[in-house]
Amino acid sequence: MTGFQLVDVGSSNGTFLNGERLSANQPAPLRSNNVIKIGAQEWTFE
């Protein structure tokens, strides 16, 4: 797969992409305007 991916490597609080918790060690493709949340921090991927 080409492009950018987001992977949760087993964090205790989870990694969220567009409000959905990612499964550990399962890459998720990132697309423009995706919202990433880790802990209390939130970012928009551009």
BELZIKA-V831055 format. One record per run of one state. SS is the DSSP state (helix for helix, strand for strand, loop for the rest). FROM is the first residue (numbers start at 0). LEN is the number of residues. If there is no record, write none. Layout:
SS|FROM|LEN / SS|FROM|LEN
//
This chain:
loop|0|4 / strand|4|2 / loop|6|1 / strand|7|1 / loop|8|6 / strand|14|3 / loop|17|2 / strand|19|2 / loop|21|2 / strand|23|1 / loop|24|3 / strand|27|2 / loop|29|5 / strand|34|4 / loop|38|2 / strand|40|4 / loop|44|2
//
